[in-house]
Amino acid sequence: MITDLLSATVLIGILASGIRLATPYLYAAIGETFSQKSGVLNLGVEGQMLLGCFAAFYVAFTTGNLWLGLLAALLVGALMGSRWRL
């Protein structure tokens, strides 16, 4: 039973899904690395991602337009990333 879980097929599937699911966080980490090199400290990268995702889902779900959801995610992410606060 445990040998079935340690087969090459299962381990390759777990590795592939781990890389696929970690890609958005890797992109955020690369962007944060560039901003750190320029001297900007941003500790809210994950929060920006989550708020952008929520805005995209909400707008796309209520309007039925995926492009409008993408625009909402871009606007919310840019607003949360700026130094200007409401």
PDB file of N, CA, C and O in Angstrom, chain B, residues numbered from 101:
ATOM      1  N   MET B 101       0.816  -1.189   0.000  1.00  0.00           N
ATOM      2  CA  MET B 101       0.000   0.000   0.000  1.00  0.00           C
ATOM      3  C   MET B 101       0.869   1.266   0.000  1.00  0.00           C
ATOM      4  O   MET B 101       0.649   2.160  -0.817  1.00  0.00           O
ATOM      5  N   ILE B 102       1.832   1.350   0.889  1.00  0.00           N
ATOM      6  CA  ILE B 102       2.704   2.522   0.916  1.00  0.00           C
ATOM      7  C   ILE B 102       3.623   2.547  -0.299  1.00  0.00           C
ATOM      8  O   ILE B 102       4.053   3.615  -0.736  1.00  0.00           O
ATOM      9  N   THR B 103       3.921   1.379  -0.840  1.00  0.00           N
ATOM     10  CA  THR B 103       4.779   1.337  -2.026  1.00  0.00           C
ATOM     11  C   THR B 103       4.062   1.917  -3.240  1.00  0.00           C
ATOM     12  O   THR B 103       4.702   2.421  -4.163  1.00  0.00           O
ATOM     13  N   ASP B 104       2.720   1.843  -3.237  1.00  0.00           N
ATOM     14  CA  ASP B 104       1.969   2.461  -4.336  1.00  0.00           C
ATOM     15  C   ASP B 104       2.084   3.980  -4.295  1.00  0.00           C
ATOM     16  O   ASP B 104       2.081   4.631  -5.340  1.00  0.00           O
ATOM     17  N   LEU B 105       2.183   4.547  -3.102  1.00  0.00           N
ATOM     18  CA  LEU B 105       2.305   5.999  -2.972  1.00  0.00           C
ATOM     19  C   LEU B 105       3.706   6.489  -3.317  1.00  0.00           C
ATOM     20  O   LEU B 105       3.886   7.661  -3.650  1.00  0.00           O
ATOM     21  N   LEU B 106       4.689   5.617  -3.242  1.00  0.00           N
ATOM     22  CA  LEU B 106       6.061   5.996  -3.539  1.00  0.00           C
ATOM     23  C   LEU B 106       6.486   5.620  -4.949  1.00  0.00           C
ATOM     24  O   LEU B 106       7.679   5.591  -5.253  1.00  0.00           O
ATOM     25  N   SER B 107       5.530   5.337  -5.800  1.00  0.00           N
ATOM     26  CA  SER B 107       5.883   4.993  -7.171  1.00  0.00           C
ATOM     27  C   SER B 107       6.317   6.252  -7.923  1.00  0.00           C
ATOM     28  O   SER B 107       6.008   7.373  -7.520  1.00  0.00           O
ATOM     29  N   ALA B 108       7.030   6.043  -9.011  1.00  0.00           N
ATOM     30  CA  ALA B 108       7.556   7.174  -9.781  1.00  0.00           C
ATOM     31  C   ALA B 108       6.433   8.027 -10.363  1.00  0.00           C
ATOM     32  O   ALA B 108       6.561   9.250 -10.430  1.00  0.00           O
ATOM     33  N   THR B 109       5.352   7.408 -10.777  1.00  0.00           N
ATOM     34  CA  THR B 109       4.240   8.156 -11.369  1.00  0.00           C
ATOM     35  C   THR B 109       3.619   9.115 -10.354  1.00  0.00           C
ATOM     36  O   THR B 109       3.344  10.270 -10.678  1.00  0.00           O
ATOM     37  N   VAL B 110       3.399   8.642  -9.139  1.00  0.00           N
ATOM     38  CA  VAL B 110       2.796   9.484  -8.112  1.00  0.00           C
ATOM     39  C   VAL B 110       3.748  10.606  -7.711  1.00  0.00           C
ATOM     40  O   VAL B 110       3.324  11.753  -7.570  1.00  0.00           O
ATOM     41  N   LEU B 111       5.013  10.293  -7.526  1.00  0.00           N
ATOM     42  CA  LEU B 111       5.972  11.318  -7.123  1.00  0.00           C
ATOM     43  C   LEU B 111       6.168  12.383  -8.193  1.00  0.00           C
ATOM     44  O   LEU B 111       6.305  13.562  -7.868  1.00  0.00           O
ATOM     45  N   ILE B 112       6.186  11.993  -9.451  1.00  0.00           N
ATOM     46  CA  ILE B 112       6.295  12.971 -10.540  1.00  0.00           C
ATOM     47  C   ILE B 112       5.041  13.831 -10.611  1.00  0.00           C
ATOM     48  O   ILE B 112       5.133  15.033 -10.864  1.00  0.00           O
ATOM     49  N   GLY B 113       3.873  13.239 -10.392  1.00  0.00           N
ATOM     50  CA  GLY B 113       2.629  14.011 -10.376  1.00  0.00           C
ATOM     51  C   GLY B 113       2.600  15.024  -9.250  1.00  0.00           C
ATOM     52  O   GLY B 113       2.152  16.154  -9.441  1.00  0.00           O
ATOM     53  N   ILE B 114       3.078  14.628  -8.067  1.00  0.00           N
ATOM     54  CA  ILE B 114       3.129  15.554  -6.932  1.00  0.00           C
ATOM     55  C   ILE B 114       4.098  16.686  -7.215  1.00  0.00           C
ATOM     56  O   ILE B 114       3.791  17.843  -6.928  1.00  0.00           O
ATOM     57  N   LEU B 115       5.251  16.382  -7.765  1.00  0.00           N
ATOM     58  CA  LEU B 115       6.228  17.413  -8.097  1.00  0.00           C
ATOM     59  C   LEU B 115       5.697  18.379  -9.156  1.00  0.00           C
ATOM     60  O   LEU B 115       5.880  19.591  -9.042  1.00  0.00           O
ATOM     61  N   ALA B 116       5.041  17.845 -10.183  1.00  0.00           N
ATOM     62  CA  ALA B 116       4.494  18.694 -11.245  1.00  0.00           C
ATOM     63  C   ALA B 116       3.392  19.604 -10.712  1.00  0.00           C
ATOM     64  O   ALA B 116       3.341  20.781 -11.070  1.00  0.00           O
ATOM     65  N   SER B 117       2.517  19.084  -9.871  1.00  0.00           N
ATOM     66  CA  SER B 117       1.446  19.926  -9.334  1.00  0.00           C
ATOM     67  C   SER B 117       2.003  20.957  -8.351  1.00  0.00           C
ATOM     68  O   SER B 117       1.474  22.065  -8.253  1.00  0.00           O
ATOM     69  N   GLY B 118       3.056  20.606  -7.629  1.00  0.00           N
ATOM     70  CA  GLY B 118       3.678  21.583  -6.729  1.00  0.00           C
ATOM     71  C   GLY B 118       4.276  22.749  -7.483  1.00  0.00           C
ATOM     72  O   GLY B 118       4.140  23.898  -7.063  1.00  0.00           O
ATOM     73  N   ILE B 119       4.937  22.464  -8.591  1.00  0.00           N
ATOM     74  CA  ILE B 119       5.509  23.545  -9.410  1.00  0.00           C
ATOM     75  C   ILE B 119       4.399  24.393 -10.022  1.00  0.00           C
ATOM     76  O   ILE B 119       4.502  25.619 -10.065  1.00  0.00           O
ATOM     77  N   ARG B 120       3.341  23.743 -10.494  1.00  0.00           N
ATOM     78  CA  ARG B 120       2.232  24.472 -11.115  1.00  0.00           C
ATOM     79  C   ARG B 120       1.527  25.380 -10.115  1.00  0.00           C
ATOM     80  O   ARG B 120       1.171  26.510 -10.450  1.00  0.00           O
ATOM     81  N   LEU B 121       1.324  24.899  -8.896  1.00  0.00           N
ATOM     82  CA  LEU B 121       0.616  25.694  -7.902  1.00  0.00           C
ATOM     83  C   LEU B 121       1.488  26.781  -7.277  1.00  0.00           C
ATOM     84  O   LEU B 121       0.960  27.756  -6.743  1.00  0.00           O
ATOM     85  N   ALA B 122       2.800  26.633  -7.333  1.00  0.00           N
ATOM     86  CA  ALA B 122       3.701  27.618  -6.736  1.00  0.00           C
ATOM     87  C   ALA B 122       4.079  28.731  -7.701  1.00  0.00           C
ATOM     88  O   ALA B 122       4.728  29.694  -7.291  1.00  0.00           O
ATOM     89  N   THR B 123       3.698  28.632  -8.957  1.00  0.00           N
ATOM     90  CA  THR B 123       4.109  29.617  -9.961  1.00  0.00           C
ATOM     91  C   THR B 123       3.670  31.047  -9.623  1.00  0.00           C
ATOM     92  O   THR B 123       4.490  31.954  -9.759  1.00  0.00           O
ATOM     93  N   PRO B 124       2.442  31.303  -9.196  1.00  0.00           N
ATOM     94  CA  PRO B 124       2.096  32.702  -8.860  1.00  0.00           C
ATOM     95  C   PRO B 124       2.950  33.262  -7.727  1.00  0.00           C
ATOM     96  O   PRO B 124       3.317  34.437  -7.752  1.00  0.00           O
ATOM     97  N   TYR B 125       3.266  32.445  -6.747  1.00  0.00           N
ATOM     98  CA  TYR B 125       4.098  32.916  -5.645  1.00  0.00           C
ATOM     99  C   TYR B 125       5.535  33.148  -6.100  1.00  0.00           C
ATOM    100  O   TYR B 125       6.216  34.037  -5.588  1.00  0.00           O
ATOM    101  N   LEU B 126       5.991  32.358  -7.050  1.00  0.00           N
ATOM    102  CA  LEU B 126       7.328  32.585  -7.600  1.00  0.00           C
ATOM    103  C   LEU B 126       7.388  33.904  -8.365  1.00  0.00           C
ATOM    104  O   LEU B 126       8.373  34.635  -8.264  1.00  0.00           O
ATOM    105  N   TYR B 127       6.342  34.211  -9.129  1.00  0.00           N
ATOM    106  CA  TYR B 127       6.298  35.497  -9.831  1.00  0.00           C
ATOM    107  C   TYR B 127       6.308  36.659  -8.841  1.00  0.00           C
ATOM    108  O   TYR B 127       6.999  37.655  -9.058  1.00  0.00           O
ATOM    109  N   ALA B 128       5.545  36.538  -7.757  1.00  0.00           N
ATOM    110  CA  ALA B 128       5.519  37.599  -6.747  1.00  0.00           C
ATOM    111  C   ALA B 128       6.884  37.741  -6.085  1.00  0.00           C
ATOM    112  O   ALA B 128       7.325  38.856  -5.808  1.00  0.00           O
ATOM    113  N   ALA B 129       7.550  36.629  -5.832  1.00  0.00           N
ATOM    114  CA  ALA B 129       8.872  36.684  -5.214  1.00  0.00           C
ATOM    115  C   ALA B 129       9.896  37.321  -6.144  1.00  0.00           C
ATOM    116  O   ALA B 129      10.764  38.065  -5.687  1.00  0.00           O
ATOM    117  N   ILE B 130       9.808  37.042  -7.433  1.00  0.00           N
ATOM    118  CA  ILE B 130      10.728  37.662  -8.394  1.00  0.00           C
ATOM    119  C   ILE B 130      10.488  39.172  -8.457  1.00  0.00           C
ATOM    120  O   ILE B 130      11.440  39.951  -8.486  1.00  0.00           O
ATOM    121  N   GLY B 131       9.222  39.584  -8.480  1.00  0.00           N
ATOM    122  CA  GLY B 131       8.913  41.012  -8.483  1.00  0.00           C
ATOM    123  C   GLY B 131       9.381  41.699  -7.216  1.00  0.00           C
ATOM    124  O   GLY B 131       9.885  42.821  -7.265  1.00  0.00           O
ATOM    125  N   GLU B 132       9.218  41.037  -6.084  1.00  0.00           N
ATOM    126  CA  GLU B 132       9.685  41.608  -4.822  1.00  0.00           C
ATOM    127  C   GLU B 132      11.206  41.687  -4.784  1.00  0.00           C
ATOM    128  O   GLU B 132      11.761  42.605  -4.180  1.00  0.00           O
ATOM    129  N   THR B 133      11.878  40.746  -5.415  1.00  0.00           N
ATOM    130  CA  THR B 133      13.336  40.787  -5.484  1.00  0.00           C
ATOM    131  C   THR B 133      13.817  42.016  -6.250  1.00  0.00           C
ATOM    132  O   THR B 133      14.762  42.686  -5.833  1.00  0.00           O
ATOM    133  N   PHE B 134      13.163  42.307  -7.370  1.00  0.00           N
ATOM    134  CA  PHE B 134      13.534  43.506  -8.133  1.00  0.00           C
ATOM    135  C   PHE B 134      13.264  44.776  -7.347  1.00  0.00           C
ATOM    136  O   PHE B 134      14.062  45.712  -7.393  1.00  0.00           O
ATOM    137  N   SER B 135      12.149  44.823  -6.625  1.00  0.00           N
ATOM    138  CA  SER B 135      11.869  46.034  -5.854  1.00  0.00           C
ATOM    139  C   SER B 135      12.819  46.159  -4.663  1.00  0.00           C
ATOM    140  O   SER B 135      13.164  47.274  -4.269  1.00  0.00           O
ATOM    141  N   GLN B 136      13.241  45.049  -4.092  1.00  0.00           N
ATOM    142  CA  GLN B 136      14.226  45.104  -3.006  1.00  0.00           C
ATOM    143  C   GLN B 136      15.564  45.637  -3.515  1.00  0.00           C
ATOM    144  O   GLN B 136      16.242  46.388  -2.814  1.00  0.00           O
ATOM    145  N   LYS B 137      15.942  45.250  -4.726  1.00  0.00           N
ATOM    146  CA  LYS B 137      17.196  45.746  -5.305  1.00  0.00           C
ATOM    147  C   LYS B 137      17.156  47.250  -5.517  1.00  0.00           C
ATOM    148  O   LYS B 137      18.196  47.907  -5.466  1.00  0.00           O
ATOM    149  N   SER B 138      15.959  47.813  -5.756  1.00  0.00           N
ATOM    150  CA  SER B 138      15.852  49.251  -5.965  1.00  0.00           C
ATOM    151  C   SER B 138      15.685  50.015  -4.652  1.00  0.00           C
ATOM    152  O   SER B 138      15.633  51.245  -4.651  1.00  0.00           O
ATOM    153  N   GLY B 139      15.599  49.293  -3.540  1.00  0.00           N
ATOM    154  CA  GLY B 139      15.530  49.955  -2.244  1.00  0.00           C
ATOM    155  C   GLY B 139      14.137  50.090  -1.682  1.00  0.00           C
ATOM    156  O   GLY B 139      13.954  50.811  -0.701  1.00  0.00           O
ATOM    157  N   VAL B 140      13.145  49.434  -2.254  1.00  0.00           N
ATOM    158  CA  VAL B 140      11.773  49.528  -1.774  1.00  0.00           C
ATOM    159  C   VAL B 140      11.439  48.258  -1.001  1.00  0.00           C
ATOM    160  O   VAL B 140      11.616  47.151  -1.511  1.00  0.00           O
ATOM    161  N   LEU B 141      10.958  48.417   0.224  1.00  0.00           N
ATOM    162  CA  LEU B 141      10.568  47.277   1.042  1.00  0.00           C
ATOM    163  C   LEU B 141       9.055  47.123   0.971  1.00  0.00           C
ATOM    164  O   LEU B 141       8.322  48.023   1.380  1.00  0.00           O
ATOM    165  N   ASN B 142       8.590  46.013   0.466  1.00  0.00           N
ATOM    166  CA  ASN B 142       7.162  45.766   0.331  1.00  0.00           C
ATOM    167  C   ASN B 142       6.850  44.439   1.005  1.00  0.00           C
ATOM    168  O   ASN B 142       7.222  43.379   0.501  1.00  0.00           O
ATOM    169  N   LEU B 143       6.171  44.497   2.139  1.00  0.00           N
ATOM    170  CA  LEU B 143       5.855  43.283   2.882  1.00  0.00           C
ATOM    171  C   LEU B 143       4.471  42.735   2.561  1.00  0.00           C
ATOM    172  O   LEU B 143       4.103  41.677   3.073  1.00  0.00           O
ATOM    173  N   GLY B 144       3.702  43.414   1.739  1.00  0.00           N
ATOM    174  CA  GLY B 144       2.332  43.013   1.486  1.00  0.00           C
ATOM    175  C   GLY B 144       2.087  42.395   0.134  1.00  0.00           C
ATOM    176  O   GLY B 144       1.004  42.565  -0.426  1.00  0.00           O
ATOM    177  N   VAL B 145       3.054  41.683  -0.410  1.00  0.00           N
ATOM    178  CA  VAL B 145       2.914  41.126  -1.759  1.00  0.00           C
ATOM    179  C   VAL B 145       1.780  40.104  -1.812  1.00  0.00           C
ATOM    180  O   VAL B 145       0.989  40.106  -2.755  1.00  0.00           O
ATOM    181  N   GLU B 146       1.694  39.233  -0.810  1.00  0.00           N
ATOM    182  CA  GLU B 146       0.648  38.216  -0.820  1.00  0.00           C
ATOM    183  C   GLU B 146      -0.732  38.842  -0.659  1.00  0.00           C
ATOM    184  O   GLU B 146      -1.705  38.381  -1.256  1.00  0.00           O
ATOM    185  N   GLY B 147      -0.809  39.892   0.148  1.00  0.00           N
ATOM    186  CA  GLY B 147      -2.084  40.589   0.310  1.00  0.00           C
ATOM    187  C   GLY B 147      -2.530  41.270  -0.967  1.00  0.00           C
ATOM    188  O   GLY B 147      -3.719  41.278  -1.282  1.00  0.00           O
ATOM    189  N   GLN B 148      -1.595  41.841  -1.704  1.00  0.00           N
ATOM    190  CA  GLN B 148      -1.922  42.450  -2.988  1.00  0.00           C
ATOM    191  C   GLN B 148      -2.444  41.402  -3.951  1.00  0.00           C
ATOM    192  O   GLN B 148      -3.410  41.635  -4.676  1.00  0.00           O
ATOM    193  N   MET B 149      -1.799  40.247  -3.953  1.00  0.00           N
ATOM    194  CA  MET B 149      -2.246  39.169  -4.834  1.00  0.00           C
ATOM    195  C   MET B 149      -3.650  38.700  -4.463  1.00  0.00           C
ATOM    196  O   MET B 149      -4.491  38.503  -5.339  1.00  0.00           O
ATOM    197  N   LEU B 150      -3.905  38.522  -3.162  1.00  0.00           N
ATOM    198  CA  LEU B 150      -5.215  38.036  -2.721  1.00  0.00           C
ATOM    199  C   LEU B 150      -6.320  39.049  -3.002  1.00  0.00           C
ATOM    200  O   LEU B 150      -7.407  38.666  -3.434  1.00  0.00           O
ATOM    201  N   LEU B 151      -6.064  40.328  -2.766  1.00  0.00           N
ATOM    202  CA  LEU B 151      -7.086  41.339  -3.047  1.00  0.00           C
ATOM    203  C   LEU B 151      -7.352  41.468  -4.545  1.00  0.00           C
ATOM    204  O   LEU B 151      -8.496  41.658  -4.957  1.00  0.00           O
ATOM    205  N   GLY B 152      -6.305  41.366  -5.361  1.00  0.00           N
ATOM    206  CA  GLY B 152      -6.491  41.379  -6.805  1.00  0.00           C
ATOM    207  C   GLY B 152      -7.297  40.187  -7.282  1.00  0.00           C
ATOM    208  O   GLY B 152      -8.161  40.324  -8.149  1.00  0.00           O
ATOM    209  N   CYS B 153      -7.019  39.012  -6.718  1.00  0.00           N
ATOM    210  CA  CYS B 153      -7.778  37.807  -7.091  1.00  0.00           C
ATOM    211  C   CYS B 153      -9.232  37.934  -6.678  1.00  0.00           C
ATOM    212  O   CYS B 153     -10.129  37.568  -7.437  1.00  0.00           O
ATOM    213  N   PHE B 154      -9.474  38.449  -5.479  1.00  0.00           N
ATOM    214  CA  PHE B 154     -10.848  38.618  -5.033  1.00  0.00           C
ATOM    215  C   PHE B 154     -11.603  39.596  -5.920  1.00  0.00           C
ATOM    216  O   PHE B 154     -12.747  39.343  -6.298  1.00  0.00           O
ATOM    217  N   ALA B 155     -10.964  40.710  -6.251  1.00  0.00           N
ATOM    218  CA  ALA B 155     -11.613  41.702  -7.111  1.00  0.00           C
ATOM    219  C   ALA B 155     -11.898  41.113  -8.489  1.00  0.00           C
ATOM    220  O   ALA B 155     -12.971  41.343  -9.048  1.00  0.00           O
ATOM    221  N   ALA B 156     -10.956  40.361  -9.043  1.00  0.00           N
ATOM    222  CA  ALA B 156     -11.158  39.759 -10.362  1.00  0.00           C
ATOM    223  C   ALA B 156     -12.312  38.776 -10.334  1.00  0.00           C
ATOM    224  O   ALA B 156     -13.153  38.779 -11.234  1.00  0.00           O
ATOM    225  N   PHE B 157     -12.363  37.933  -9.310  1.00  0.00           N
ATOM    226  CA  PHE B 157     -13.445  36.962  -9.225  1.00  0.00           C
ATOM    227  C   PHE B 157     -14.794  37.646  -9.063  1.00  0.00           C
ATOM    228  O   PHE B 157     -15.762  37.292  -9.736  1.00  0.00           O
ATOM    229  N   TYR B 158     -14.855  38.633  -8.163  1.00  0.00           N
ATOM    230  CA  TYR B 158     -16.124  39.295  -7.903  1.00  0.00           C
ATOM    231  C   TYR B 158     -16.651  40.020  -9.138  1.00  0.00           C
ATOM    232  O   TYR B 158     -17.829  39.903  -9.474  1.00  0.00           O
ATOM    233  N   VAL B 159     -15.785  40.762  -9.807  1.00  0.00           N
ATOM    234  CA  VAL B 159     -16.223  41.520 -10.983  1.00  0.00           C
ATOM    235  C   VAL B 159     -16.577  40.578 -12.128  1.00  0.00           C
ATOM    236  O   VAL B 159     -17.586  40.777 -12.805  1.00  0.00           O
ATOM    237  N   ALA B 160     -15.759  39.559 -12.349  1.00  0.00           N
ATOM    238  CA  ALA B 160     -16.055  38.614 -13.435  1.00  0.00           C
ATOM    239  C   ALA B 160     -17.313  37.818 -13.145  1.00  0.00           C
ATOM    240  O   ALA B 160     -18.066  37.503 -14.067  1.00  0.00           O
ATOM    241  N   PHE B 161     -17.558  37.486 -11.886  1.00  0.00           N
ATOM    242  CA  PHE B 161     -18.749  36.716 -11.525  1.00  0.00           C
ATOM    243  C   PHE B 161     -20.021  37.548 -11.647  1.00  0.00           C
ATOM    244  O   PHE B 161     -21.048  37.059 -12.117  1.00  0.00           O
ATOM    245  N   THR B 162     -19.945  38.814 -11.219  1.00  0.00           N
ATOM    246  CA  THR B 162     -21.147  39.647 -11.263  1.00  0.00           C
ATOM    247  C   THR B 162     -21.458  40.161 -12.661  1.00  0.00           C
ATOM    248  O   THR B 162     -22.627  40.302 -13.023  1.00  0.00           O
ATOM    249  N   THR B 163     -20.418  40.443 -13.457  1.00  0.00           N
ATOM    250  CA  THR B 163     -20.667  40.987 -14.795  1.00  0.00           C
ATOM    251  C   THR B 163     -20.645  39.917 -15.883  1.00  0.00           C
ATOM    252  O   THR B 163     -21.254  40.102 -16.937  1.00  0.00           O
ATOM    253  N   GLY B 164     -19.956  38.806 -15.647  1.00  0.00           N
ATOM    254  CA  GLY B 164     -19.824  37.770 -16.667  1.00  0.00           C
ATOM    255  C   GLY B 164     -18.769  38.092 -17.710  1.00  0.00           C
ATOM    256  O   GLY B 164     -18.681  37.401 -18.725  1.00  0.00           O
ATOM    257  N   ASN B 165     -17.971  39.117 -17.486  1.00  0.00           N
ATOM    258  CA  ASN B 165     -16.948  39.550 -18.434  1.00  0.00           C
ATOM    259  C   ASN B 165     -15.565  39.305 -17.829  1.00  0.00           C
ATOM    260  O   ASN B 165     -15.207  39.923 -16.826  1.00  0.00           O
ATOM    261  N   LEU B 166     -14.789  38.404 -18.437  1.00  0.00           N
ATOM    262  CA  LEU B 166     -13.469  38.072 -17.905  1.00  0.00           C
ATOM    263  C   LEU B 166     -12.481  39.225 -18.058  1.00  0.00           C
ATOM    264  O   LEU B 166     -11.629  39.428 -17.192  1.00  0.00           O
ATOM    265  N   TRP B 167     -12.586  39.975 -19.143  1.00  0.00           N
ATOM    266  CA  TRP B 167     -11.663  41.093 -19.358  1.00  0.00           C
ATOM    267  C   TRP B 167     -11.894  42.201 -18.336  1.00  0.00           C
ATOM    268  O   TRP B 167     -10.947  42.851 -17.895  1.00  0.00           O
ATOM    269  N   LEU B 168     -13.135  42.411 -17.966  1.00  0.00           N
ATOM    270  CA  LEU B 168     -13.433  43.399 -16.937  1.00  0.00           C
ATOM    271  C   LEU B 168     -12.906  42.934 -15.583  1.00  0.00           C
ATOM    272  O   LEU B 168     -12.459  43.751 -14.778  1.00  0.00           O
ATOM    273  N   GLY B 169     -12.956  41.627 -15.325  1.00  0.00           N
ATOM    274  CA  GLY B 169     -12.374  41.081 -14.103  1.00  0.00           C
ATOM    275  C   GLY B 169     -10.874  41.259 -14.064  1.00  0.00           C
ATOM    276  O   GLY B 169     -10.311  41.575 -13.016  1.00  0.00           O
ATOM    277  N   LEU B 170     -10.218  41.059 -15.199  1.00  0.00           N
ATOM    278  CA  LEU B 170      -8.773  41.268 -15.271  1.00  0.00           C
ATOM    279  C   LEU B 170      -8.420  42.735 -15.027  1.00  0.00           C
ATOM    280  O   LEU B 170      -7.455  43.039 -14.326  1.00  0.00           O
ATOM    281  N   LEU B 171      -9.203  43.635 -15.607  1.00  0.00           N
ATOM    282  CA  LEU B 171      -8.981  45.061 -15.384  1.00  0.00           C
ATOM    283  C   LEU B 171      -9.162  45.426 -13.914  1.00  0.00           C
ATOM    284  O   LEU B 171      -8.398  46.226 -13.373  1.00  0.00           O
ATOM    285  N   ALA B 172     -10.168  44.845 -13.269  1.00  0.00           N
ATOM    286  CA  ALA B 172     -10.383  45.104 -11.839  1.00  0.00           C
ATOM    287  C   ALA B 172      -9.207  44.601 -11.014  1.00  0.00           C
ATOM    288  O   ALA B 172      -8.784  45.268 -10.070  1.00  0.00           O
ATOM    289  N   ALA B 173      -8.674  43.432 -11.359  1.00  0.00           N
ATOM    290  CA  ALA B 173      -7.516  42.898 -10.630  1.00  0.00           C
ATOM    291  C   ALA B 173      -6.310  43.806 -10.799  1.00  0.00           C
ATOM    292  O   ALA B 173      -5.583  44.059  -9.838  1.00  0.00           O
ATOM    293  N   LEU B 174      -6.094  44.296 -12.007  1.00  0.00           N
ATOM    294  CA  LEU B 174      -4.963  45.195 -12.246  1.00  0.00           C
ATOM    295  C   LEU B 174      -5.115  46.493 -11.458  1.00  0.00           C
ATOM    296  O   LEU B 174      -4.149  46.986 -10.874  1.00  0.00           O
ATOM    297  N   LEU B 175      -6.318  47.041 -11.443  1.00  0.00           N
ATOM    298  CA  LEU B 175      -6.537  48.299 -10.727  1.00  0.00           C
ATOM    299  C   LEU B 175      -6.385  48.128  -9.220  1.00  0.00           C
ATOM    300  O   LEU B 175      -5.755  48.956  -8.562  1.00  0.00           O
ATOM    301  N   VAL B 176      -6.955  47.067  -8.674  1.00  0.00           N
ATOM    302  CA  VAL B 176      -6.858  46.843  -7.231  1.00  0.00           C
ATOM    303  C   VAL B 176      -5.417  46.542  -6.836  1.00  0.00           C
ATOM    304  O   VAL B 176      -4.945  47.043  -5.816  1.00  0.00           O
ATOM    305  N   GLY B 177      -4.711  45.735  -7.622  1.00  0.00           N
ATOM    306  CA  GLY B 177      -3.311  45.448  -7.327  1.00  0.00           C
ATOM    307  C   GLY B 177      -2.446  46.693  -7.395  1.00  0.00           C
ATOM    308  O   GLY B 177      -1.560  46.882  -6.562  1.00  0.00           O
ATOM    309  N   ALA B 178      -2.695  47.544  -8.381  1.00  0.00           N
ATOM    310  CA  ALA B 178      -1.933  48.785  -8.496  1.00  0.00           C
ATOM    311  C   ALA B 178      -2.256  49.736  -7.344  1.00  0.00           C
ATOM    312  O   ALA B 178      -1.362  50.403  -6.823  1.00  0.00           O
ATOM    313  N   LEU B 179      -3.519  49.803  -6.946  1.00  0.00           N
ATOM    314  CA  LEU B 179      -3.905  50.667  -5.837  1.00  0.00           C
ATOM    315  C   LEU B 179      -3.283  50.184  -4.535  1.00  0.00           C
ATOM    316  O   LEU B 179      -2.799  50.991  -3.741  1.00  0.00           O
ATOM    317  N   MET B 180      -3.292  48.882  -4.311  1.00  0.00           N
ATOM    318  CA  MET B 180      -2.720  48.350  -3.085  1.00  0.00           C
ATOM    319  C   MET B 180      -1.182  48.436  -3.090  1.00  0.00           C
ATOM    320  O   MET B 180      -0.565  48.499  -2.027  1.00  0.00           O
ATOM    321  N   GLY B 181      -0.582  48.437  -4.248  1.00  0.00           N
ATOM    322  CA  GLY B 181       0.861  48.548  -4.340  1.00  0.00           C
ATOM    323  C   GLY B 181       1.381  49.964  -4.268  1.00  0.00           C
ATOM    324  O   GLY B 181       2.567  50.186  -4.023  1.00  0.00           O
ATOM    325  N   SER B 182       0.495  50.927  -4.479  1.00  0.00           N
ATOM    326  CA  SER B 182       0.943  52.329  -4.436  1.00  0.00           C
ATOM    327  C   SER B 182       1.090  52.786  -2.989  1.00  0.00           C
ATOM    328  O   SER B 182       0.578  52.152  -2.066  1.00  0.00           O
ATOM    329  N   ARG B 183       1.780  53.867  -2.815  1.00  0.00           N
ATOM    330  CA  ARG B 183       1.963  54.409  -1.468  1.00  0.00           C
ATOM    331  C   ARG B 183       0.764  55.248  -1.042  1.00  0.00           C
ATOM    332  O   ARG B 183       0.614  55.554   0.141  1.00  0.00           O
ATOM    333  N   TRP B 184      -0.079  55.619  -1.976  1.00  0.00           N
ATOM    334  CA  TRP B 184      -1.242  56.436  -1.675  1.00  0.00           C
ATOM    335  C   TRP B 184      -2.329  55.542  -1.088  1.00  0.00           C
ATOM    336  O   TRP B 184      -2.665  54.509  -1.668  1.00  0.00           O
ATOM    337  N   ARG B 185      -2.869  55.927   0.039  1.00  0.00           N
ATOM    338  CA  ARG B 185      -3.935  55.168   0.706  1.00  0.00           C
ATOM    339  C   ARG B 185      -5.160  56.041   0.844  1.00  0.00           C
ATOM    340  O   ARG B 185      -5.069  57.267   0.904  1.00  0.00           O
ATOM    341  N   LEU B 186      -6.306  55.392   0.892  1.00  0.00           N
ATOM    342  CA  LEU B 186      -7.567  56.125   1.051  1.00  0.00           C
ATOM    343  C   LEU B 186      -7.743  56.631   2.460  1.00  0.00           C
ATOM    344  O   LEU B 186      -8.750  57.269   2.765  1.00  0.00           O
TER     345      LEU B 186
END
